[in-house]
Amino acid sequence: MTNTILLFIAGLVTLIFGADLLVRGSSRLAAAFGVSPLAIGLTIVAIGTASPEIAVSLQAAANGQGDLTLGNVLGSNIFNILFILGITSVVAPIVIAGQLIRKDAPILLGISLLTLGLAFDRDLDIIDGAILILLLVIYMIFALKQNHSESGNVQKEYAEEYQQKEPRTIRSTIFNVVFILIGLGLLVLGSNWLVNSAVQIAKTLGVSELVIGLTIVAVGTSLPEVSTSVIAALKGESDIAVGNAVGSNIFNLLGVLGIGALVSPEGIFVAERVLQFDLPVMVFVALVTLPIFYIDSRISRIEGGLLLSYYIIYVIFVILRAMNSSTLPAATLFSLFFVPVTFIALSVVAIRSAYAKRRLVKKQA
């Protein structure tokens, strides 16, 4: 078991290092050839930070381990919103850009609902994969076109983060291409180690590959998103922090799950419990971002704490279910906790926001 854990950690470290090299090389190369910083952030960096999920899902799907692919995607999406945005906003409230409220968050909710709909027949096959990949292409074109209409502040944030800091030379181009190739090689190697060790850990613990995918694999492959979002938030670049989490979730569903469904020999089987709980939780997470983003156009510390509490409860429920210790039906968990607590917390935040605005208006008058 010790060797398996060491192999898992080695695979995780290799994946993260490979993703970092891929992002560095590709973003610098794109900037050197005149691609705007905002476009780099919305496309290359989003793909690069999601590359561990892509590599793991491809490896798992090709091996016929669809549970690991599905668990990785769903677990990563739940983790990205509940944990990453939760912990980041607890440290410092995050301001939400207008585009995220009007476009990206509704798009994420729509794609989440579509994924739930495609999974209703208990199988994600090659046709479902093709639909998701087609939508990914459409979304990428949409995202690139939006960079022309972004506000000056948003473009400034992305320029500070991703602008080219050195002139384009043959030497720098070669170095960036080498970074990309090494990064891709490390992703392949790391994903192989991670998938093989994750399967072995599941067998040793007597739990399903789905549970391992929803928890430790999902958290591990989401670490690039954690570092990107937290560092951006600490720098005051909240648009990058939130945009990275939302963009990664969209790419996970359309790109990672789409590619996994395409390459999986027999499609990705969707277990009944995933259809009854994990997929609805993912949709709920996407849904709850709308009022949180809309109220006062920020994620407050109260809302961040709410998101974190959701993630803790979700993980506990997944672990108890894996141990056959949970007698609480998923529907009951939704109706008795998630929905009422969300309503109460958002009502408190909305009232406080309205009161603060009234005081500001009176003060200005």
C-alpha positions in Angstrom: 0.0 0.0 0.0 2.9 2.4 0.8 4.3 2.0 -2.7 0.9 2.6 -4.2 0.5 5.9 -2.2 4.0 7.0 -3.2 3.2 6.3 -6.9 -0.1 8.3 -6.5 1.8 11.2 -5.0 4.5 11.0 -7.7 1.9 10.9 -10.4 0.1 13.9 -8.9 3.3 16.0 -8.6 4.3 15.0 -12.2 0.9 16.1 -13.5 1.0 19.4 -11.8 4.6 20.1 -12.9 3.7 19.1 -16.4 0.6 21.3 -16.4 2.7 24.3 -15.2 5.3 23.8 -18.0 2.5 23.4 -20.6 0.8 26.7 -19.4 4.1 28.6 -19.3 5.3 27.5 -22.7 2.0 27.8 -24.5 1.0 31.2 -23.0 4.4 32.7 -23.7 4.5 31.4 -27.2 1.0 32.7 -27.9 1.9 36.1 -26.4 5.0 36.2 -28.6 2.8 35.8 -31.7 0.5 38.6 -30.7 -2.4 36.7 -29.0 -4.0 39.1 -26.5 -3.5 38.4 -22.8 -7.3 38.1 -22.2 -7.6 35.5 -25.0 -4.7 33.6 -23.5 -6.3 33.5 -20.1 -9.7 32.4 -21.4 -8.4 29.6 -23.7 -4.8 28.5 -23.2 -4.5 28.9 -19.5 -8.0 27.4 -19.0 -7.0 24.3 -21.1 -3.6 24.1 -19.4 -5.0 24.1 -15.8 -7.5 21.5 -16.9 -4.8 19.4 -18.5 -4.4 17.1 -15.5 -8.1 16.2 -15.7 -7.8 15.7 -19.4 -4.8 13.4 -19.1 -6.3 11.3 -16.2 -9.7 11.0 -17.9 -8.1 10.0 -21.2 -6.0 7.4 -19.5 -9.0 6.1 -17.5 -11.4 6.1 -20.4 -9.0 4.3 -22.7 -8.6 1.6 -20.0 -12.4 1.3 -19.8 -12.4 2.8 -16.3 -15.3 5.2 -16.9 -16.2 5.5 -13.2 -12.8 7.2 -12.6 -13.3 9.6 -15.6 -16.8 10.6 -14.5 -15.8 10.9 -10.8 -12.9 13.0 -11.7 -15.0 15.5 -13.7 -17.9 15.7 -11.3 -15.6 15.9 -8.3 -13.4 18.6 -9.8 -16.4 20.7 -10.8 -17.9 20.5 -7.3 -14.4 21.2 -5.7 -13.7 24.2 -8.0 -16.8 26.1 -7.0 -17.4 25.0 -3.4 -13.8 24.8 -2.1 -11.7 27.1 -4.3 -14.1 30.0 -4.4 -15.2 29.3 -0.9 -11.7 29.4 0.7 -10.6 32.3 -1.5 -13.6 34.5 -0.6 -13.3 33.7 3.1 -9.7 35.1 3.0 -10.9 38.2 1.0 -14.3 38.9 -0.6 -14.2 38.5 -4.4 -15.7 41.0 -6.8 -17.6 39.4 -9.7 -17.2 40.8 -13.2 -20.4 41.6 -15.2 -19.7 39.0 -17.9 -19.6 36.2 -15.3 -23.0 37.2 -14.0 -24.7 37.7 -17.4 -23.0 35.0 -19.5 -20.5 32.5 -18.0 -22.5 31.5 -14.9 -25.7 30.9 -16.9 -23.7 29.0 -19.5 -22.2 26.8 -16.8 -25.7 26.1 -15.5 -27.0 25.2 -18.9 -24.1 22.9 -19.7 -24.5 21.2 -16.3 -28.2 20.6 -17.0 -27.4 19.3 -20.4 -24.9 16.8 -18.9 -27.5 15.6 -16.5 -29.9 15.2 -19.4 -27.4 13.2 -21.5 -26.7 11.0 -18.5 -30.4 10.0 -18.0 -30.0 6.9 -20.2 -27.2 5.8 -17.8 -24.6 6.0 -20.5 -22.4 8.7 -22.1 -21.5 7.3 -25.5 -19.7 8.6 -28.6 -22.7 10.7 -29.7 -22.9 12.4 -26.4 -19.1 13.0 -26.5 -19.4 14.5 -30.0 -22.2 16.9 -28.8 -20.0 18.1 -25.9 -17.0 18.6 -28.0 -19.0 20.6 -30.6 -20.3 22.8 -27.8 -16.8 23.3 -26.6 -15.7 24.6 -30.0 -18.7 27.0 -30.0 -17.9 28.1 -26.5 -14.2 28.8 -27.3 -15.2 30.9 -30.3 -17.7 32.7 -28.1 -15.1 33.3 -25.4 -12.6 34.7 -27.8 -15.1 37.1 -29.3 -16.0 38.4 -25.9 -12.5 39.6 -25.2 -13.1 42.6 -27.4 -16.1 43.7 -25.3 -14.4 43.3 -21.9 -14.0 46.3 -19.6 -10.6 48.0 -19.3 -10.1 46.8 -15.7 -10.6 43.2 -16.7 -8.3 43.5 -19.7 -5.7 45.2 -17.4 -5.8 42.3 -15.0 -5.2 39.7 -17.7 -2.5 41.8 -19.3 -0.6 42.1 -15.9 -0.9 38.3 -15.5 -0.2 37.0 -19.0 1.5 39.7 -21.0 4.7 38.9 -22.9 7.6 40.1 -20.8 10.4 39.4 -23.3 10.9 39.9 -27.1 10.2 37.0 -29.4 13.5 35.3 -30.5 14.3 32.0 -32.1 15.9 30.9 -28.8 12.8 31.9 -26.7 10.5 30.2 -29.2 12.6 26.9 -29.0 12.6 27.1 -25.2 8.8 27.5 -25.1 8.2 24.6 -27.6 10.5 22.4 -25.4 8.5 23.4 -22.3 5.3 22.4 -24.1 6.7 19.1 -25.2 8.1 18.2 -21.8 4.9 19.3 -20.2 2.8 17.0 -22.4 5.2 14.1 -21.8 5.0 14.6 -18.0 1.2 14.7 -18.2 1.1 11.4 -20.0 3.5 9.8 -17.5 1.8 11.4 -14.4 -1.7 10.3 -15.6 -0.5 6.7 -16.1 0.9 6.6 -12.6 -2.1 8.4 -11.0 -4.7 6.2 -12.7 -3.0 2.9 -11.9 -2.3 3.8 -8.3 -5.9 5.2 -7.8 -7.4 1.9 -9.1 -5.1 0.0 -6.7 -6.1 2.2 -3.8 -9.8 1.7 -4.5 -9.2 -2.1 -4.5 -7.2 -2.0 -1.3 -9.8 0.2 0.5 -12.7 -1.8 -0.9 -14.4 1.3 -2.4 -15.4 2.0 -6.0 -13.2 3.9 -8.5 -16.0 6.4 -8.6 -15.4 7.4 -5.0 -11.7 7.7 -5.5 -12.4 9.9 -8.6 -14.9 12.1 -6.7 -12.5 12.7 -3.8 -8.7 12.4 -3.9 -8.3 12.3 -7.7 -10.6 15.3 -8.2 -8.9 17.3 -5.5 -5.4 16.4 -6.8 -6.1 17.2 -10.5 -7.7 20.5 -9.4 -4.6 21.8 -7.6 -3.5 23.9 -10.6 -6.9 25.7 -10.4 -6.4 26.2 -6.7 -3.0 27.8 -7.1 -4.1 30.0 -10.0 -7.3 31.3 -8.3 -5.8 31.8 -4.8 -2.7 33.7 -6.2 -4.9 35.8 -8.5 -7.2 36.7 -5.6 -4.3 37.6 -3.3 -3.1 40.0 -6.1 -6.5 41.5 -6.3 -7.2 40.0 -9.7 -10.6 38.6 -8.7 -11.8 38.3 -12.4 -9.1 35.8 -13.0 -9.8 33.9 -9.8 -13.5 33.5 -10.4 -13.2 33.2 -14.2 -10.6 30.4 -13.8 -13.0 28.3 -11.6 -16.0 28.9 -13.8 -14.1 28.4 -17.1 -12.4 25.2 -15.8 -15.8 23.8 -14.9 -17.2 24.5 -18.4 -14.1 23.0 -20.0 -14.3 19.9 -17.7 -17.8 19.1 -18.8 -17.4 19.9 -22.5 -13.8 19.0 -23.1 -12.7 16.4 -20.5 -16.0 14.5 -20.3 -16.5 14.9 -24.0 -13.1 13.5 -24.9 -13.6 10.7 -22.3 -16.9 9.7 -23.9 -15.3 9.7 -27.3 -12.3 7.5 -26.5 -14.0 5.1 -24.1 -14.5 1.7 -25.8 -18.0 1.1 -24.5 -19.0 4.6 -23.4 -19.0 5.9 -19.8 -21.6 4.1 -17.6 -23.5 6.4 -15.2 -24.3 4.6 -11.9 -27.7 5.1 -10.4 -26.3 6.9 -7.3 -24.4 9.3 -9.5 -27.7 10.1 -11.3 -29.5 10.5 -8.0 -26.9 12.5 -6.1 -23.6 13.5 -7.5 -24.9 14.9 -10.8 -27.7 16.9 -9.1 -25.1 18.3 -6.6 -23.0 19.5 -9.5 -26.1 21.1 -11.1 -27.0 22.6 -7.7 -23.5 24.0 -7.3 -23.8 25.7 -10.8 -27.3 27.0 -9.9 -26.3 28.5 -6.6 -23.6 30.6 -8.2 -26.2 32.7 -9.9 -27.8 34.3 -6.8 -24.4 34.5 -5.1 -22.8 36.3 -8.0 -25.8 38.5 -8.6 -26.3 39.8 -5.0 -24.0 42.8 -4.7 -21.8 41.4 -7.5 -19.4 39.8 -5.1 -18.8 36.7 -3.0 -18.8 37.7 0.6 -17.2 35.9 3.5 -20.6 34.6 4.6 -21.2 33.1 1.1 -17.7 31.8 1.0 -18.2 30.0 4.3 -21.5 28.6 3.0 -19.7 27.2 -0.1 -17.0 25.6 2.1 -19.6 24.0 4.4 -21.3 22.5 1.4 -18.1 20.9 0.3 -17.3 19.5 3.7 -20.8 18.0 4.0 -20.6 16.6 0.5 -17.3 14.8 1.1 -18.6 13.4 4.4 -21.7 12.1 2.6 -19.6 10.5 -0.2 -17.3 8.8 2.3 -20.2 7.5 4.5 -22.0 6.3 1.4 -18.8 4.4 0.3 -18.6 2.8 3.8 -22.4 2.0 3.6 -22.8 4.0 6.8 -25.1 6.7 5.4 -28.8 6.0 5.9 -29.8 9.6 4.9 -31.3 9.7 1.4 -29.8 12.2 -1.0 -33.1 13.9 -1.5 -33.5 14.4 2.2 -30.0 16.0 2.4 -31.1 18.4 -0.3 -34.5 19.3 1.2 -33.4 19.5 4.8 -30.0 21.2 4.4 -28.8 22.5 1.1 -32.0 24.3 0.0 -33.1 25.9 3.3 -29.6 26.9 4.4 -28.9 28.4 1.0 -32.2 30.4 1.2 -31.5 31.7 4.7 -27.9 32.6 4.0 -28.6 34.4 0.7 -31.5 36.2 2.3 -29.3 37.5 5.0 -26.7 38.7 2.5 -29.3 40.3 0.3 -30.8 42.2 3.2 -27.4 43.4 4.4 -26.6 44.5 0.8 -29.8 46.4 0.4 -29.3 48.1 3.8 -25.8 49.1 2.9 -27.0 50.6 -0.4 -29.7 52.6 1.4 -27.2 54.0 3.8 -24.9 54.9 1.0 -27.7 56.7 -0.9 -28.8 58.6 2.3 -25.1 59.6 2.9 -24.7 60.9 -0.6 -28.0 62.8 -0.4 
